Amino acid sequence: MCTRLLILLVCLSWFLGCAQGQLDIERQKKIWEEIECNDGRVRVRAIQELGEIVEHSAPAQELLMERLFATDRGVEVDLYEVVRVLARGDATVVEKIISRYQGENRGDEKLKRLLYVFGRMGPKAKSAIPFLLKELEQNQENPAIEGCIRIVLANVGWDSNDNFDLIHTDIQNRTERGKAEIGMMSTGGPREWVSDDLAKALLAWFNQSFTENRDEPILAIILLSALGKTDVDTKNRLATFLKTECEKKACEDENCMWFGFSLAKSDPTKARAALRTALRCVADAMPGDSFQGMNVLAGDILMGSDQRMMKELVRMLDSREPRVVRGGLWVLLAIGYDARQYAPDVLNILRANRDEEVREVAAQALAFLADSCNIPELESIMKKEKSEFVRDEIVKAIGVIRLEPEQPEN
């Protein structure tokens, strides 16, 4: 409690010293009040909004570090969001995270959370190399952690040929450590250090495991697509899989989603058809276990940072096929506040789309895309909405936008 009060006082002092309007200050105070509430959607919205100030805001960084190492059940829902936002901090946050971690009851899980952040920060976290090397030495008998550390060392700029060669050998031989390395590469995003030889090893892993273990080829093909290293034969294999396995009324294979995004990313000539198929699968799979992966793998690695992909995605919102539109809305929801420029498009869907389920998902997406200035329009749409379910989602969305936690039913 004392720590929370101290952070709150520091934050208020910092914000009051800024040349911002009163409304902005009040909004930030509201974020600080609700970031640990029991309403998961409000927490995620608050975390995402901190992305606007986290780069140079020590108080925001402190608050996110609290969430990073939290032990409550909600941390599993928040983790990817916290990592995405905290990784935007400047280089000064590195030592703060290390210090906070060293003061915690340590363990593999908390170390992984730290590694996720540093892996995504890349060269900004170069000062963490001594700490990472020490952890590497202490985890030689734990391939799952050692593999993660080796990838993070490469991402932050440890220019070690021995490390690069070992990663290549691990992936070439499909070792347990190699699985961890692929997982961390997917979370942190592929970096410039990935050589053509390593990309070939990833491609071989994909080809060998395609019919054996569908979890492994998903991460390998996502990395290859993001790197622009997918060859013609693999693109054709993906296209064939999508055509034979995914052109159904209901898609039960989530590989259609990931393979579709990957093909759309790696081959612009096939992007529209592949993305349409992927979005159908998203519509059938969401919300579900894959949502936590969606915000990182689709939102960041394959979609959110690629203007071409985002342009294709927004075009899909005009589709006459409800499943495609719902899938596009789920992706925008997964990207969250960073995709708020598309709030007008989603508002138009909520206002005019004839499909009740589409409007319902549109309202859910607007909880993370819309701002307070959109609330009057949402209230106006709600008055004309005939579906009780859609009206209920609009009410919930307005509550999230206002950062007002939903009260549990007695």
C-alpha positions in Angstrom: 0.0 0.0 0.0 2.8 2.4 0.9 4.4 1.8 -2.5 1.2 2.4 -4.3 0.7 5.7 -2.5 4.2 6.8 -3.2 3.9 6.1 -6.8 0.5 7.9 -7.0 2.0 11.0 -5.3 5.0 11.0 -7.7 2.7 10.5 -10.7 0.4 13.4 -9.6 3.4 15.6 -9.0 4.8 14.8 -12.4 1.5 15.3 -14.3 0.7 18.5 -12.5 4.1 19.8 -13.5 3.3 19.2 -17.2 1.9 21.7 -19.5 -1.2 19.7 -20.1 -4.9 20.4 -19.9 -7.0 19.5 -16.8 -8.8 16.8 -18.8 -5.5 15.0 -19.6 -4.5 15.2 -15.9 -7.8 13.7 -14.8 -7.5 11.0 -17.4 -4.1 10.0 -16.1 -5.3 10.0 -12.5 -8.1 7.7 -13.6 -5.6 5.3 -15.2 -3.6 5.1 -12.0 -6.7 4.4 -10.0 -8.0 1.6 -12.2 -5.0 -0.2 -13.6 -5.2 -2.9 -10.9 -9.0 -3.2 -10.8 -10.8 -6.5 -11.2 -12.2 -5.7 -14.6 -9.8 -7.1 -17.1 -11.0 -5.0 -20.0 -10.6 -1.8 -18.1 -7.1 -2.8 -16.9 -6.0 -3.6 -20.5 -7.4 -0.3 -21.8 -5.5 1.6 -19.0 -2.3 -0.2 -19.8 -2.6 0.5 -23.5 -3.2 4.2 -22.9 0.1 4.4 -20.9 1.8 3.7 -24.2 1.3 7.4 -25.0 3.6 8.5 -22.3 5.7 5.6 -21.2 8.8 6.4 -23.3 9.9 9.2 -21.0 7.5 8.8 -18.0 9.2 7.3 -15.0 5.9 7.0 -13.0 4.3 5.2 -15.9 7.2 2.8 -16.1 7.0 2.1 -12.4 3.4 1.4 -12.6 3.9 -1.0 -15.5 6.7 -2.8 -13.6 4.3 -3.4 -10.8 2.0 -5.2 -13.2 4.9 -7.0 -14.9 5.9 -8.8 -11.7 2.4 -8.9 -10.1 1.2 -12.3 -8.8 -2.6 -11.9 -9.1 -4.5 -14.0 -11.5 -5.1 -11.0 -13.8 -1.5 -10.8 -14.7 -2.0 -13.6 -17.3 -4.5 -11.4 -19.1 -2.3 -8.3 -18.9 1.1 -9.8 -19.5 1.4 -9.3 -23.3 -0.1 -5.8 -23.0 2.3 -4.8 -20.2 5.3 -6.1 -22.2 4.2 -4.3 -25.4 3.9 -1.0 -23.6 6.8 -1.2 -21.2 9.1 -2.1 -24.0 8.5 1.4 -25.5 10.3 2.9 -22.5 13.6 4.6 -23.0 17.0 2.9 -22.1 16.8 4.1 -18.5 14.0 1.6 -17.8 16.4 -1.3 -18.2 18.2 -1.0 -14.9 14.9 -0.3 -13.1 13.5 -3.6 -14.4 16.6 -5.5 -13.4 16.6 -3.9 -9.9 12.9 -4.7 -9.5 13.4 -8.3 -10.6 16.3 -8.8 -8.2 14.1 -7.5 -5.4 11.4 -10.0 -6.2 10.9 -13.7 -5.2 12.6 -14.9 -8.4 11.7 -17.8 -10.6 11.6 -18.9 -14.2 8.2 -17.2 -14.8 9.3 -13.7 -13.6 12.6 -14.0 -15.5 10.7 -14.8 -18.7 8.6 -11.7 -18.2 11.8 -9.6 -17.9 13.2 -11.3 -21.0 10.0 -10.6 -23.0 10.5 -6.9 -22.4 14.2 -6.8 -23.1 13.7 -8.9 -26.2 11.2 -6.5 -27.6 13.2 -3.4 -26.6 16.1 -4.6 -28.7 19.3 -2.4 -28.8 17.7 0.0 -26.3 18.3 -2.8 -23.7 22.0 -3.2 -24.5 23.0 -2.2 -21.0 21.3 -5.5 -19.8 24.1 -7.6 -21.4 26.1 -8.2 -18.2 23.0 -9.2 -16.3 21.9 -11.5 -19.1 25.3 -13.1 -19.4 25.1 -13.9 -15.6 21.7 -15.4 -16.0 22.9 -17.4 -19.0 25.6 -18.9 -16.9 23.2 -19.8 -14.1 20.7 -21.4 -16.5 23.0 -23.8 -18.4 20.9 -26.8 -17.2 17.6 -25.2 -18.2 17.3 -25.3 -22.0 13.9 -23.5 -22.0 15.3 -20.5 -20.2 18.8 -20.6 -21.7 17.3 -20.5 -25.2 15.2 -17.5 -24.3 18.2 -15.7 -22.9 20.3 -16.4 -26.0 17.7 -14.8 -28.3 17.4 -11.8 -26.1 21.2 -11.3 -26.0 21.2 -11.4 -29.8 18.2 -8.9 -29.9 19.8 -6.4 -27.6 23.1 -6.4 -29.5 25.5 -9.0 -28.1 27.6 -9.5 -31.2 28.8 -13.1 -30.4 29.4 -15.4 -33.3 29.4 -18.3 -30.9 25.9 -17.4 -29.7 24.6 -17.0 -33.3 26.2 -20.3 -34.3 24.6 -22.1 -31.3 21.2 -20.7 -32.0 21.6 -21.9 -35.6 22.6 -25.4 -34.5 19.7 -25.6 -32.1 17.1 -24.7 -34.7 18.8 -26.8 -37.4 18.6 -29.8 -35.0 15.2 -28.9 -33.6 16.4 -29.2 -30.0 14.4 -28.3 -26.8 16.5 -25.2 -26.5 15.7 -24.4 -30.2 12.0 -24.5 -29.4 12.5 -21.9 -26.7 14.6 -19.8 -29.1 11.8 -19.8 -31.7 9.3 -18.9 -29.1 11.3 -16.0 -27.9 12.0 -14.8 -31.4 8.3 -14.8 -32.1 7.5 -12.8 -29.0 10.3 -10.3 -29.5 10.0 -10.1 -33.3 12.7 -11.1 -35.7 15.8 -8.8 -35.8 18.5 -7.8 -38.3 20.9 -10.3 -36.8 19.0 -13.3 -38.2 21.2 -14.6 -41.1 20.1 -16.2 -44.3 21.5 -19.5 -43.0 19.3 -19.2 -39.9 16.3 -18.4 -42.0 17.0 -21.6 -44.0 17.1 -23.5 -40.8 13.7 -22.1 -39.8 12.3 -23.0 -43.2 13.6 -26.5 -42.8 12.0 -26.7 -39.4 8.7 -25.6 -40.9 8.9 -28.1 -43.7 9.8 -31.0 -41.4 7.3 -30.3 -38.8 4.4 -29.3 -41.0 2.7 -32.7 -40.8 4.0 -33.6 -37.3 3.4 -30.8 -34.8 1.3 -27.9 -35.9 2.4 -25.7 -33.0 6.0 -25.6 -34.2 5.4 -24.6 -37.8 3.1 -21.8 -36.8 6.0 -19.9 -35.1 8.5 -20.8 -37.7 6.4 -19.6 -40.6 5.4 -16.4 -38.8 9.1 -15.6 -38.3 9.9 -16.4 -41.9 7.1 -14.2 -43.2 8.0 -11.3 -41.0 11.6 -11.6 -42.2 10.6 -11.8 -45.8 12.4 -15.2 -46.2 9.5 -17.4 -47.3 10.4 -19.2 -50.6 8.0 -19.9 -53.5 7.5 -23.6 -52.6 6.4 -22.7 -49.0 4.1 -20.0 -50.3 2.4 -22.5 -52.6 2.2 -25.0 -49.7 0.4 -22.4 -47.6 -1.9 -21.5 -50.4 -2.8 -25.2 -51.0 -3.4 -25.7 -47.3 -5.7 -22.7 -47.1 -7.7 -23.8 -50.1 -8.1 -27.4 -49.1 -8.5 -27.1 -45.3 -10.0 -23.7 -44.6 -12.6 -23.1 -47.3 -15.4 -24.3 -45.0 -18.5 -22.9 -43.4 -16.8 -23.2 -40.0 -13.1 -23.3 -39.6 -11.9 -25.6 -36.8 -8.2 -25.4 -37.5 -6.5 -22.3 -36.1 -3.6 -23.0 -38.4 -5.7 -21.4 -41.1 -5.6 -18.2 -39.2 -1.8 -18.1 -38.8 -0.9 -19.6 -42.2 -3.3 -17.1 -43.8 -1.7 -14.1 -42.1 1.7 -15.4 -42.9 0.9 -15.9 -46.6 -0.7 -12.4 -46.8 2.5 -11.0 -45.2 4.9 -12.8 -47.4 3.2 -12.6 -50.8 1.3 -9.4 -51.7 -0.2 -11.0 -54.8 -2.0 -13.6 -52.6 -2.6 -11.2 -49.7 -6.3 -10.5 -50.2 -7.5 -14.1 -50.6 -5.2 -15.3 -47.8 -6.3 -12.6 -45.4 -9.9 -13.2 -46.2 -9.5 -16.9 -45.3 -7.5 -16.0 -42.1 -10.2 -13.6 -41.0 -12.9 -16.3 -41.4 -10.9 -18.5 -39.1 -10.4 -15.6 -36.6 -14.2 -15.1 -36.5 -14.7 -18.8 -35.6 -11.8 -18.9 -33.1 -12.4 -15.7 -31.1 -12.7 -15.0 -28.3 -10.6 -18.0 -27.1 -7.2 -19.3 -26.1 -5.5 -17.8 -29.1 -6.4 -14.2 -28.2 -3.2 -13.7 -26.2 -1.2 -14.8 -29.1 -3.3 -12.7 -31.5 -2.3 -9.4 -30.0 1.5 -10.1 -30.3 1.8 -12.4 -33.3 -0.9 -10.9 -35.6 -1.2 -7.5 -34.0 2.5 -6.6 -33.8 4.6 -9.0 -35.8 2.5 -9.6 -38.8 -0.1 -6.8 -39.0 0.1 -3.7 -36.8 3.5 -2.4 -37.9 2.9 -3.1 -41.6 0.9 -0.4 -43.4 0.2 -2.6 -46.4 -1.3 -5.3 -44.2 -3.4 -2.8 -42.2 -4.7 -1.3 -45.5 -5.8 -4.7 -46.6 -7.4 -5.4 -43.3 -9.4 -2.2 -43.3 -10.6 -3.0 -46.8 -12.0 -6.3 -45.5 -14.3 -4.4 -43.1 -16.4 -3.6 -46.2 -16.8 -7.3 -47.0 -20.4 -8.6 -47.5 -19.4 -11.7 -45.6 -20.1 -11.3 -41.9 -17.4 -13.8 -40.8 -14.7 -11.8 -42.7 -15.9 -8.5 -41.1 -16.0 -10.1 -37.6 -12.5 -11.4 -38.1 -11.2 -8.0 -39.1 -12.8 -6.4 -36.0 -11.2 -9.0 -33.7 -7.8 -8.2 -35.1 -8.4 -4.5 -34.6 -9.5 -5.3 -31.0 -6.4 -7.3 -30.5 -4.2 -4.4 -31.6 -6.2 -2.2 -29.4 -5.6 1.5 -28.7 -2.7 1.7 -31.3 -5.4 1.1 -33.9 -7.7 3.9 -32.7 -7.4 5.7 -36.1 -9.8 3.1 -37.4 -12.5 3.9 -34.8 -14.6 5.8 -37.4 -14.7 2.8 -39.7 -15.8 0.6 -36.8 -18.4 3.2 -35.7 -19.8 3.0 -39.2 -20.1 -0.8 -38.9 -21.8 -0.5 -35.6 -24.2 2.1 -37.0 -25.1 0.5 -40.3 -24.2 -3.2 -40.6 -27.2 -5.5 -40.8 -25.6 -8.4 -39.0 -26.3 -8.4 -35.3 -23.2 -10.4 -34.4 -21.0 -8.1 -36.5 -22.4 -5.1 -34.6 -21.9 -6.9 -31.3 -18.2 -7.4 -32.1 -17.9 -3.8 -33.4 -19.1 -2.5 -30.0 -16.5 -4.8 -28.2 -13.7 -3.4 -30.4 -14.7 0.2 -29.8 -14.1 -0.4 -26.1 -10.4 -0.2 -27.1 -10.5 2.0 -30.2 -12.8 4.8 -29.3 -12.1 7.8 -27.1 -14.2 9.8 -24.7 -15.2 12.2 -27.6 -16.9 9.3 -29.3 -19.2 8.5 -26.3 -22.1 10.8 -27.5 -22.1 9.1 -30.9 -22.1 5.7 -29.2 -25.0 6.8 -27.0 -26.9 8.0 -30.1 -26.3 4.7 -31.9 -27.5 2.8 -28.8 -30.8 4.6 -28.7 -31.5 3.4 -32.3 -30.2 -0.1 -31.8 -32.9 -2.8 -31.7 -30.8 -5.7 -30.4 -30.6 -6.0 -26.6 -27.3 -7.8 -26.9 -25.7 -5.1 -29.0 -27.0 -2.4 -26.7 -25.5 -4.2 -23.8 -22.1 -4.3 -25.5 -22.3 -0.6 -26.2 -23.0 0.1 -22.6 -20.0 -2.1 -21.6 -17.8 -0.3 -24.2 -18.7 3.1 -22.8 -17.8 1.9 -19.3 -14.4 0.7 -20.6 -13.7 4.0 -22.4 -14.5 5.8 -19.2 -12.3 3.4 -17.2 -15.3 2.5 -15.0 -15.0 -1.1 -13.9 -18.0 -3.3 -14.3 -19.4 -4.2 -11.0 -19.9 -8.0 -10.4 -23.4 -9.3 -9.9 -24.4 -10.2 -6.4 
